[in-house]
Amino acid sequence: MKSRVIAAIFVLTALGAGTASAAWHGAKANSENSNSAATKISKWSVNLTILESTNSTSGACTGGDGLADYCPTGDCTCYTYTGKASGSAGTGTVTFYETFDIGGGIGGSNSGCAPAYGDIEINGSKDTESIAFEGADCGSEFTANLLIGGCQIAVSDVYGLGALAECAGTYSTDFKTKFAIKGAGGK
């Protein structure tokens, strides 16, 4: 278990090193960084109940808004999850497109992690959201498979200034699982 956590941290660190801005480190928190009295920082929380499709396709995912259409190593598989969403977006349907970058994976034969890029499309009663996911997909013979990373709103009717969150959950083709998005956004 410890090696799986270390592997996940390694993958997430490596993913963040490429395009992240050094200005984010040491910056004030959003609540302290707001320059406008009109900016409203609100909690952003969405819970997904998803089931992985038994079908997958070779290459990067092309569904949704194209946020998962990214495969840096050229060796990827597209997985799709569908289900229900609830929370800040209201209640509604969700489709999660995940590009699993097999070529960037680390680990042994029993457990490992690989970079994952996602496009989470929510059609909720309060908001329609396109969410970019960047993180790791970790699997093991010993525990439930795990998606963990960061989520950012790309399109939203409510969070016009964007939103950022931690997001994580398990997945299965055999039964519905939970995936949680928890953070804050600007309205």
mmCIF file of the C-alpha atoms, coordinates in Angstrom:
data_MODEL
# 
_entry.id   MODEL 
# 
loop_
_atom_site.group_PDB 
_atom_site.id 
_atom_site.type_symbol 
_atom_site.label_atom_id 
_atom_site.label_alt_id 
_atom_site.label_comp_id 
_atom_site.label_asym_id 
_atom_site.label_entity_id 
_atom_site.label_seq_id 
_atom_site.pdbx_PDB_ins_code 
_atom_site.Cartn_x 
_atom_site.Cartn_y 
_atom_site.Cartn_z 
_atom_site.occupancy 
_atom_site.B_iso_or_equiv 
_atom_site.pdbx_formal_charge 
_atom_site.auth_seq_id 
_atom_site.auth_comp_id 
_atom_site.auth_asym_id 
_atom_site.auth_atom_id 
_atom_site.pdbx_PDB_model_num 
ATOM 1   C CA . MET A 1 1   ? 0.000   0.000  0.000   1.00 0.00 ? 1   MET A CA 1 
ATOM 2   C CA . LYS A 1 2   ? 2.807   2.406  0.917   1.00 0.00 ? 2   LYS A CA 1 
ATOM 3   C CA . SER A 1 3   ? 4.501   1.868  -2.449  1.00 0.00 ? 3   SER A CA 1 
ATOM 4   C CA . ARG A 1 4   ? 1.196   2.556  -4.238  1.00 0.00 ? 4   ARG A CA 1 
ATOM 5   C CA . VAL A 1 5   ? 0.773   5.868  -2.423  1.00 0.00 ? 5   VAL A CA 1 
ATOM 6   C CA . ILE A 1 6   ? 4.372   6.844  -3.163  1.00 0.00 ? 6   ILE A CA 1 
ATOM 7   C CA . ALA A 1 7   ? 3.883   5.886  -6.815  1.00 0.00 ? 7   ALA A CA 1 
ATOM 8   C CA . ALA A 1 8   ? 0.713   8.008  -7.022  1.00 0.00 ? 8   ALA A CA 1 
ATOM 9   C CA . ILE A 1 9   ? 2.501   10.994 -5.486  1.00 0.00 ? 9   ILE A CA 1 
ATOM 10  C CA . PHE A 1 10  ? 5.398   10.538 -7.917  1.00 0.00 ? 10  PHE A CA 1 
ATOM 11  C CA . VAL A 1 11  ? 3.061   10.462 -10.918 1.00 0.00 ? 11  VAL A CA 1 
ATOM 12  C CA . LEU A 1 12  ? 1.087   13.491 -9.730  1.00 0.00 ? 12  LEU A CA 1 
ATOM 13  C CA . THR A 1 13  ? 4.289   15.428 -9.080  1.00 0.00 ? 13  THR A CA 1 
ATOM 14  C CA . ALA A 1 14  ? 5.639   14.577 -12.508 1.00 0.00 ? 14  ALA A CA 1 
ATOM 15  C CA . LEU A 1 15  ? 2.370   15.583 -14.171 1.00 0.00 ? 15  LEU A CA 1 
ATOM 16  C CA . GLY A 1 16  ? 2.296   18.923 -12.400 1.00 0.00 ? 16  GLY A CA 1 
ATOM 17  C CA . ALA A 1 17  ? 5.887   19.775 -13.252 1.00 0.00 ? 17  ALA A CA 1 
ATOM 18  C CA . GLY A 1 18  ? 5.272   20.334 -16.968 1.00 0.00 ? 18  GLY A CA 1 
ATOM 19  C CA . THR A 1 19  ? 2.833   23.187 -17.379 1.00 0.00 ? 19  THR A CA 1 
ATOM 20  C CA . ALA A 1 20  ? 2.265   24.514 -13.879 1.00 0.00 ? 20  ALA A CA 1 
ATOM 21  C CA . SER A 1 21  ? 3.016   28.124 -13.155 1.00 0.00 ? 21  SER A CA 1 
ATOM 22  C CA . ALA A 1 22  ? 5.644   28.901 -10.536 1.00 0.00 ? 22  ALA A CA 1 
ATOM 23  C CA . ALA A 1 23  ? 3.473   31.865 -9.561  1.00 0.00 ? 23  ALA A CA 1 
ATOM 24  C CA . TRP A 1 24  ? 0.966   29.471 -7.965  1.00 0.00 ? 24  TRP A CA 1 
ATOM 25  C CA . HIS A 1 25  ? 3.497   28.546 -5.288  1.00 0.00 ? 25  HIS A CA 1 
ATOM 26  C CA . GLY A 1 26  ? 3.445   31.081 -2.508  1.00 0.00 ? 26  GLY A CA 1 
ATOM 27  C CA . ALA A 1 27  ? 0.380   32.870 -3.896  1.00 0.00 ? 27  ALA A CA 1 
ATOM 28  C CA . LYS A 1 28  ? -2.318  33.949 -1.483  1.00 0.00 ? 28  LYS A CA 1 
ATOM 29  C CA . ALA A 1 29  ? -5.335  31.691 -1.122  1.00 0.00 ? 29  ALA A CA 1 
ATOM 30  C CA . ASN A 1 30  ? -8.316  32.568 -3.320  1.00 0.00 ? 30  ASN A CA 1 
ATOM 31  C CA . SER A 1 31  ? -10.215 34.184 -0.471  1.00 0.00 ? 31  SER A CA 1 
ATOM 32  C CA . GLU A 1 32  ? -7.250  36.513 0.123   1.00 0.00 ? 32  GLU A CA 1 
ATOM 33  C CA . ASN A 1 33  ? -6.413  37.018 -3.565  1.00 0.00 ? 33  ASN A CA 1 
ATOM 34  C CA . SER A 1 34  ? -9.718  38.476 -4.737  1.00 0.00 ? 34  SER A CA 1 
ATOM 35  C CA . ASN A 1 35  ? -9.384  42.038 -6.013  1.00 0.00 ? 35  ASN A CA 1 
ATOM 36  C CA . SER A 1 36  ? -13.050 42.664 -6.692  1.00 0.00 ? 36  SER A CA 1 
ATOM 37  C CA . ALA A 1 37  ? -15.873 43.045 -4.221  1.00 0.00 ? 37  ALA A CA 1 
ATOM 38  C CA . ALA A 1 38  ? -18.141 41.546 -6.919  1.00 0.00 ? 38  ALA A CA 1 
ATOM 39  C CA . THR A 1 39  ? -16.170 38.281 -7.010  1.00 0.00 ? 39  THR A CA 1 
ATOM 40  C CA . LYS A 1 40  ? -17.891 35.607 -4.984  1.00 0.00 ? 40  LYS A CA 1 
ATOM 41  C CA . ILE A 1 41  ? -15.834 32.578 -3.952  1.00 0.00 ? 41  ILE A CA 1 
ATOM 42  C CA . SER A 1 42  ? -18.102 29.579 -3.387  1.00 0.00 ? 42  SER A CA 1 
ATOM 43  C CA . LYS A 1 43  ? -17.674 25.980 -2.377  1.00 0.00 ? 43  LYS A CA 1 
ATOM 44  C CA . TRP A 1 44  ? -17.686 23.598 -5.370  1.00 0.00 ? 44  TRP A CA 1 
ATOM 45  C CA . SER A 1 45  ? -18.642 20.044 -4.524  1.00 0.00 ? 45  SER A CA 1 
ATOM 46  C CA . VAL A 1 46  ? -19.889 17.342 -6.879  1.00 0.00 ? 46  VAL A CA 1 
ATOM 47  C CA . ASN A 1 47  ? -20.430 13.663 -6.135  1.00 0.00 ? 47  ASN A CA 1 
ATOM 48  C CA . LEU A 1 48  ? -20.531 11.142 -8.961  1.00 0.00 ? 48  LEU A CA 1 
ATOM 49  C CA . THR A 1 49  ? -21.888 7.615  -8.910  1.00 0.00 ? 49  THR A CA 1 
ATOM 50  C CA . ILE A 1 50  ? -20.317 5.950  -11.957 1.00 0.00 ? 50  ILE A CA 1 
ATOM 51  C CA . LEU A 1 51  ? -19.991 2.627  -13.741 1.00 0.00 ? 51  LEU A CA 1 
ATOM 52  C CA . GLU A 1 52  ? -17.135 1.913  -16.160 1.00 0.00 ? 52  GLU A CA 1 
ATOM 53  C CA . SER A 1 53  ? -18.148 0.711  -19.619 1.00 0.00 ? 53  SER A CA 1 
ATOM 54  C CA . THR A 1 54  ? -16.842 -2.715 -20.580 1.00 0.00 ? 54  THR A CA 1 
ATOM 55  C CA . ASN A 1 55  ? -15.813 -1.267 -23.961 1.00 0.00 ? 55  ASN A CA 1 
ATOM 56  C CA . SER A 1 56  ? -12.645 0.764  -24.469 1.00 0.00 ? 56  SER A CA 1 
ATOM 57  C CA . THR A 1 57  ? -10.958 2.263  -27.509 1.00 0.00 ? 57  THR A CA 1 
ATOM 58  C CA . SER A 1 58  ? -7.329  2.629  -28.490 1.00 0.00 ? 58  SER A CA 1 
ATOM 59  C CA . GLY A 1 59  ? -5.901  6.158  -28.303 1.00 0.00 ? 59  GLY A CA 1 
ATOM 60  C CA . ALA A 1 60  ? -6.984  9.326  -26.542 1.00 0.00 ? 60  ALA A CA 1 
ATOM 61  C CA . CYS A 1 61  ? -10.660 10.007 -25.818 1.00 0.00 ? 61  CYS A CA 1 
ATOM 62  C CA . THR A 1 62  ? -12.430 12.324 -28.245 1.00 0.00 ? 62  THR A CA 1 
ATOM 63  C CA . GLY A 1 63  ? -15.827 12.607 -26.520 1.00 0.00 ? 63  GLY A CA 1 
ATOM 64  C CA . GLY A 1 64  ? -17.229 15.558 -24.625 1.00 0.00 ? 64  GLY A CA 1 
ATOM 65  C CA . ASP A 1 65  ? -15.441 18.890 -24.972 1.00 0.00 ? 65  ASP A CA 1 
ATOM 66  C CA . GLY A 1 66  ? -12.168 17.165 -25.899 1.00 0.00 ? 66  GLY A CA 1 
ATOM 67  C CA . LEU A 1 67  ? -10.495 17.802 -22.542 1.00 0.00 ? 67  LEU A CA 1 
ATOM 68  C CA . ALA A 1 68  ? -9.244  14.174 -22.453 1.00 0.00 ? 68  ALA A CA 1 
ATOM 69  C CA . ASP A 1 69  ? -7.922  14.265 -26.022 1.00 0.00 ? 69  ASP A CA 1 
ATOM 70  C CA . TYR A 1 70  ? -4.305  14.165 -24.842 1.00 0.00 ? 70  TYR A CA 1 
ATOM 71  C CA . CYS A 1 71  ? -1.810  11.277 -25.016 1.00 0.00 ? 71  CYS A CA 1 
ATOM 72  C CA . PRO A 1 72  ? 1.787   12.423 -24.462 1.00 0.00 ? 72  PRO A CA 1 
ATOM 73  C CA . THR A 1 73  ? 3.392   8.985  -24.935 1.00 0.00 ? 73  THR A CA 1 
ATOM 74  C CA . GLY A 1 74  ? 1.245   7.886  -27.877 1.00 0.00 ? 74  GLY A CA 1 
ATOM 75  C CA . ASP A 1 75  ? 0.295   4.673  -26.021 1.00 0.00 ? 75  ASP A CA 1 
ATOM 76  C CA . CYS A 1 76  ? -3.162  5.341  -24.550 1.00 0.00 ? 76  CYS A CA 1 
ATOM 77  C CA . THR A 1 77  ? -6.579  3.773  -24.072 1.00 0.00 ? 77  THR A CA 1 
ATOM 78  C CA . CYS A 1 78  ? -9.908  5.597  -23.714 1.00 0.00 ? 78  CYS A CA 1 
ATOM 79  C CA . TYR A 1 79  ? -12.276 4.424  -20.975 1.00 0.00 ? 79  TYR A CA 1 
ATOM 80  C CA . THR A 1 80  ? -15.781 5.805  -20.436 1.00 0.00 ? 80  THR A CA 1 
ATOM 81  C CA . TYR A 1 81  ? -17.836 5.964  -17.227 1.00 0.00 ? 81  TYR A CA 1 
ATOM 82  C CA . THR A 1 82  ? -21.494 6.962  -16.992 1.00 0.00 ? 82  THR A CA 1 
ATOM 83  C CA . GLY A 1 83  ? -23.849 7.614  -14.115 1.00 0.00 ? 83  GLY A CA 1 
ATOM 84  C CA . LYS A 1 84  ? -25.418 10.249 -11.902 1.00 0.00 ? 84  LYS A CA 1 
ATOM 85  C CA . ALA A 1 85  ? -24.121 13.534 -10.483 1.00 0.00 ? 85  ALA A CA 1 
ATOM 86  C CA . SER A 1 86  ? -25.278 15.492 -7.431  1.00 0.00 ? 86  SER A CA 1 
ATOM 87  C CA . GLY A 1 87  ? -24.052 18.544 -5.536  1.00 0.00 ? 87  GLY A CA 1 
ATOM 88  C CA . SER A 1 88  ? -23.219 22.053 -6.743  1.00 0.00 ? 88  SER A CA 1 
ATOM 89  C CA . ALA A 1 89  ? -24.379 21.216 -10.279 1.00 0.00 ? 89  ALA A CA 1 
ATOM 90  C CA . GLY A 1 90  ? -27.680 19.881 -8.947  1.00 0.00 ? 90  GLY A CA 1 
ATOM 91  C CA . THR A 1 91  ? -28.783 16.380 -9.859  1.00 0.00 ? 91  THR A CA 1 
ATOM 92  C CA . GLY A 1 92  ? -28.306 14.963 -13.324 1.00 0.00 ? 92  GLY A CA 1 
ATOM 93  C CA . THR A 1 93  ? -26.305 12.727 -15.592 1.00 0.00 ? 93  THR A CA 1 
ATOM 94  C CA . VAL A 1 94  ? -22.544 12.436 -16.007 1.00 0.00 ? 94  VAL A CA 1 
ATOM 95  C CA . THR A 1 95  ? -20.206 11.005 -18.617 1.00 0.00 ? 95  THR A CA 1 
ATOM 96  C CA . PHE A 1 96  ? -16.523 10.742 -17.696 1.00 0.00 ? 96  PHE A CA 1 
ATOM 97  C CA . TYR A 1 97  ? -14.050 10.187 -20.554 1.00 0.00 ? 97  TYR A CA 1 
ATOM 98  C CA . GLU A 1 98  ? -10.632 9.007  -19.299 1.00 0.00 ? 98  GLU A CA 1 
ATOM 99  C CA . THR A 1 99  ? -7.480  8.790  -21.399 1.00 0.00 ? 99  THR A CA 1 
ATOM 100 C CA . PHE A 1 100 ? -5.243  6.251  -19.648 1.00 0.00 ? 100 PHE A CA 1 
ATOM 101 C CA . ASP A 1 101 ? -1.606  6.858  -20.656 1.00 0.00 ? 101 ASP A CA 1 
ATOM 102 C CA . ILE A 1 102 ? -0.215  3.321  -20.495 1.00 0.00 ? 102 ILE A CA 1 
ATOM 103 C CA . GLY A 1 103 ? 3.158   4.463  -21.826 1.00 0.00 ? 103 GLY A CA 1 
ATOM 104 C CA . GLY A 1 104 ? 3.700   6.748  -18.819 1.00 0.00 ? 104 GLY A CA 1 
ATOM 105 C CA . GLY A 1 105 ? 2.920   4.109  -16.216 1.00 0.00 ? 105 GLY A CA 1 
ATOM 106 C CA . ILE A 1 106 ? 5.046   2.926  -13.315 1.00 0.00 ? 106 ILE A CA 1 
ATOM 107 C CA . GLY A 1 107 ? 4.726   -0.072 -11.065 1.00 0.00 ? 107 GLY A CA 1 
ATOM 108 C CA . GLY A 1 108 ? 5.009   -3.814 -11.019 1.00 0.00 ? 108 GLY A CA 1 
ATOM 109 C CA . SER A 1 109 ? 2.842   -6.684 -12.148 1.00 0.00 ? 109 SER A CA 1 
ATOM 110 C CA . ASN A 1 110 ? 0.534   -6.533 -9.093  1.00 0.00 ? 110 ASN A CA 1 
ATOM 111 C CA . SER A 1 111 ? 0.083   -2.763 -8.680  1.00 0.00 ? 111 SER A CA 1 
ATOM 112 C CA . GLY A 1 112 ? 0.869   0.414  -10.586 1.00 0.00 ? 112 GLY A CA 1 
ATOM 113 C CA . CYS A 1 113 ? -0.121  3.889  -11.665 1.00 0.00 ? 113 CYS A CA 1 
ATOM 114 C CA . ALA A 1 114 ? -0.219  5.729  -14.973 1.00 0.00 ? 114 ALA A CA 1 
ATOM 115 C CA . PRO A 1 115 ? -1.078  9.310  -15.951 1.00 0.00 ? 115 PRO A CA 1 
ATOM 116 C CA . ALA A 1 116 ? -4.758  9.926  -16.663 1.00 0.00 ? 116 ALA A CA 1 
ATOM 117 C CA . TYR A 1 117 ? -6.484  12.824 -18.409 1.00 0.00 ? 117 TYR A CA 1 
ATOM 118 C CA . GLY A 1 118 ? -10.232 13.238 -18.190 1.00 0.00 ? 118 GLY A CA 1 
ATOM 119 C CA . ASP A 1 119 ? -13.236 15.118 -19.460 1.00 0.00 ? 119 ASP A CA 1 
ATOM 120 C CA . ILE A 1 120 ? -16.168 15.027 -17.033 1.00 0.00 ? 120 ILE A CA 1 
ATOM 121 C CA . GLU A 1 121 ? -19.419 16.188 -18.635 1.00 0.00 ? 121 GLU A CA 1 
ATOM 122 C CA . ILE A 1 122 ? -22.248 16.967 -16.189 1.00 0.00 ? 122 ILE A CA 1 
ATOM 123 C CA . ASN A 1 123 ? -25.774 17.884 -17.246 1.00 0.00 ? 123 ASN A CA 1 
ATOM 124 C CA . GLY A 1 124 ? -27.175 18.947 -13.867 1.00 0.00 ? 124 GLY A CA 1 
ATOM 125 C CA . SER A 1 125 ? -30.385 20.640 -12.792 1.00 0.00 ? 125 SER A CA 1 
ATOM 126 C CA . LYS A 1 126 ? -28.449 23.744 -11.564 1.00 0.00 ? 126 LYS A CA 1 
ATOM 127 C CA . ASP A 1 127 ? -25.446 23.803 -13.918 1.00 0.00 ? 127 ASP A CA 1 
ATOM 128 C CA . THR A 1 128 ? -23.999 22.235 -17.043 1.00 0.00 ? 128 THR A CA 1 
ATOM 129 C CA . GLU A 1 129 ? -20.276 21.653 -16.496 1.00 0.00 ? 129 GLU A CA 1 
ATOM 130 C CA . SER A 1 130 ? -17.293 20.456 -18.514 1.00 0.00 ? 130 SER A CA 1 
ATOM 131 C CA . ILE A 1 131 ? -14.523 19.539 -16.087 1.00 0.00 ? 131 ILE A CA 1 
ATOM 132 C CA . ALA A 1 132 ? -10.896 18.765 -16.919 1.00 0.00 ? 132 ALA A CA 1 
ATOM 133 C CA . PHE A 1 133 ? -9.290  16.005 -14.831 1.00 0.00 ? 133 PHE A CA 1 
ATOM 134 C CA . GLU A 1 134 ? -5.527  15.501 -14.614 1.00 0.00 ? 134 GLU A CA 1 
ATOM 135 C CA . GLY A 1 135 ? -4.049  12.902 -12.339 1.00 0.00 ? 135 GLY A CA 1 
ATOM 136 C CA . ALA A 1 136 ? -3.282  9.234  -11.976 1.00 0.00 ? 136 ALA A CA 1 
ATOM 137 C CA . ASP A 1 137 ? -5.112  5.967  -12.549 1.00 0.00 ? 137 ASP A CA 1 
ATOM 138 C CA . CYS A 1 138 ? -3.814  3.385  -10.071 1.00 0.00 ? 138 CYS A CA 1 
ATOM 139 C CA . GLY A 1 139 ? -4.738  -0.267 -10.133 1.00 0.00 ? 139 GLY A CA 1 
ATOM 140 C CA . SER A 1 140 ? -3.933  -3.265 -7.988  1.00 0.00 ? 140 SER A CA 1 
ATOM 141 C CA . GLU A 1 141 ? -4.853  -6.883 -7.519  1.00 0.00 ? 141 GLU A CA 1 
ATOM 142 C CA . PHE A 1 142 ? -5.268  -6.103 -3.812  1.00 0.00 ? 142 PHE A CA 1 
ATOM 143 C CA . THR A 1 143 ? -7.560  -3.049 -3.665  1.00 0.00 ? 143 THR A CA 1 
ATOM 144 C CA . ALA A 1 144 ? -10.142 -1.174 -5.692  1.00 0.00 ? 144 ALA A CA 1 
ATOM 145 C CA . ASN A 1 145 ? -8.854  0.741  -8.729  1.00 0.00 ? 145 ASN A CA 1 
ATOM 146 C CA . LEU A 1 146 ? -8.368  4.452  -8.047  1.00 0.00 ? 146 LEU A CA 1 
ATOM 147 C CA . LEU A 1 147 ? -8.550  7.720  -9.989  1.00 0.00 ? 147 LEU A CA 1 
ATOM 148 C CA . ILE A 1 148 ? -6.972  10.639 -8.109  1.00 0.00 ? 148 ILE A CA 1 
ATOM 149 C CA . GLY A 1 149 ? -5.934  14.135 -9.135  1.00 0.00 ? 149 GLY A CA 1 
ATOM 150 C CA . GLY A 1 150 ? -7.061  17.669 -9.717  1.00 0.00 ? 150 GLY A CA 1 
ATOM 151 C CA . CYS A 1 151 ? -10.213 18.936 -11.436 1.00 0.00 ? 151 CYS A CA 1 
ATOM 152 C CA . GLN A 1 152 ? -10.768 22.308 -13.092 1.00 0.00 ? 152 GLN A CA 1 
ATOM 153 C CA . ILE A 1 153 ? -13.957 23.707 -14.593 1.00 0.00 ? 153 ILE A CA 1 
ATOM 154 C CA . ALA A 1 154 ? -13.524 24.469 -18.271 1.00 0.00 ? 154 ALA A CA 1 
ATOM 155 C CA . VAL A 1 155 ? -17.159 25.372 -19.009 1.00 0.00 ? 155 VAL A CA 1 
ATOM 156 C CA . SER A 1 156 ? -19.866 26.320 -16.493 1.00 0.00 ? 156 SER A CA 1 
ATOM 157 C CA . ASP A 1 157 ? -22.998 28.441 -16.435 1.00 0.00 ? 157 ASP A CA 1 
ATOM 158 C CA . VAL A 1 158 ? -22.541 29.112 -12.680 1.00 0.00 ? 158 VAL A CA 1 
ATOM 159 C CA . TYR A 1 159 ? -18.765 29.284 -12.090 1.00 0.00 ? 159 TYR A CA 1 
ATOM 160 C CA . GLY A 1 160 ? -17.975 31.876 -14.743 1.00 0.00 ? 160 GLY A CA 1 
ATOM 161 C CA . LEU A 1 161 ? -14.570 32.650 -13.210 1.00 0.00 ? 161 LEU A CA 1 
ATOM 162 C CA . GLY A 1 162 ? -13.621 28.956 -13.003 1.00 0.00 ? 162 GLY A CA 1 
ATOM 163 C CA . ALA A 1 163 ? -13.139 26.467 -10.197 1.00 0.00 ? 163 ALA A CA 1 
ATOM 164 C CA . LEU A 1 164 ? -10.416 24.145 -8.934  1.00 0.00 ? 164 LEU A CA 1 
ATOM 165 C CA . ALA A 1 165 ? -10.740 21.028 -6.797  1.00 0.00 ? 165 ALA A CA 1 
ATOM 166 C CA . GLU A 1 166 ? -9.234  17.835 -5.514  1.00 0.00 ? 166 GLU A CA 1 
ATOM 167 C CA . CYS A 1 167 ? -10.975 14.839 -7.008  1.00 0.00 ? 167 CYS A CA 1 
ATOM 168 C CA . ALA A 1 168 ? -10.762 11.124 -6.368  1.00 0.00 ? 168 ALA A CA 1 
ATOM 169 C CA . GLY A 1 169 ? -12.717 7.918  -6.445  1.00 0.00 ? 169 GLY A CA 1 
ATOM 170 C CA . THR A 1 170 ? -12.734 4.292  -7.351  1.00 0.00 ? 170 THR A CA 1 
ATOM 171 C CA . TYR A 1 171 ? -14.053 2.593  -10.485 1.00 0.00 ? 171 TYR A CA 1 
ATOM 172 C CA . SER A 1 172 ? -15.329 -0.782 -11.641 1.00 0.00 ? 172 SER A CA 1 
ATOM 173 C CA . THR A 1 173 ? -17.062 -2.473 -14.575 1.00 0.00 ? 173 THR A CA 1 
ATOM 174 C CA . ASP A 1 174 ? -18.953 -4.703 -12.110 1.00 0.00 ? 174 ASP A CA 1 
ATOM 175 C CA . PHE A 1 175 ? -20.639 -2.224 -9.755  1.00 0.00 ? 175 PHE A CA 1 
ATOM 176 C CA . LYS A 1 176 ? -21.272 1.515  -9.316  1.00 0.00 ? 176 LYS A CA 1 
ATOM 177 C CA . THR A 1 177 ? -18.593 3.464  -7.446  1.00 0.00 ? 177 THR A CA 1 
ATOM 178 C CA . LYS A 1 178 ? -18.166 6.954  -5.972  1.00 0.00 ? 178 LYS A CA 1 
ATOM 179 C CA . PHE A 1 179 ? -16.017 9.805  -7.306  1.00 0.00 ? 179 PHE A CA 1 
ATOM 180 C CA . ALA A 1 180 ? -15.875 13.098 -5.355  1.00 0.00 ? 180 ALA A CA 1 
ATOM 181 C CA . ILE A 1 181 ? -14.908 16.604 -6.518  1.00 0.00 ? 181 ILE A CA 1 
ATOM 182 C CA . LYS A 1 182 ? -14.302 19.086 -3.680  1.00 0.00 ? 182 LYS A CA 1 
ATOM 183 C CA . GLY A 1 183 ? -12.926 22.612 -4.027  1.00 0.00 ? 183 GLY A CA 1 
ATOM 184 C CA . ALA A 1 184 ? -13.925 26.220 -4.667  1.00 0.00 ? 184 ALA A CA 1 
ATOM 185 C CA . GLY A 1 185 ? -14.785 28.475 -7.576  1.00 0.00 ? 185 GLY A CA 1 
ATOM 186 C CA . GLY A 1 186 ? -15.484 32.053 -8.534  1.00 0.00 ? 186 GLY A CA 1 
ATOM 187 C CA . LYS A 1 187 ? -18.920 33.287 -9.534  1.00 0.00 ? 187 LYS A CA 1 
# 
